[in-house]
Amino acid sequence: MKVDDLKKGTRILQANGWEADLLDSKKGTTRLAKVYGIYTECGSIYAHNIVKYKDTDGYWKSDVEYSKSQLDCKQLNDSMGF
């Protein structure tokens, strides 16, 4: 599934291992999410950090696909050491 197709309310898993709930249904390089990490916070996350999502049956799916702009953003972040 494309990251841009993930809807508001979807539970996701980020590359750092933290879970989050998407708070928007927008497309692009960033998404708004409620992140459950050391603290629970709301804010923007990079779309390329989404590695899994929960489907309607409650199972984690890892068939995440990124757009060209999201992959370009990832490459830029990686080159800067983020």
Secondary structure as UniProt FT lines:
FT   HELIX           3..5
FT   TURN            8..9
FT   STRAND          11..14
FT   TURN            15..16
FT   STRAND          19..22
FT   STRAND          30..36
FT   STRAND          40..46
FT   HELIX           47..49
FT   STRAND          50..54
FT   TURN            56..57
FT   STRAND          60..61
FT   HELIX           68..80
//
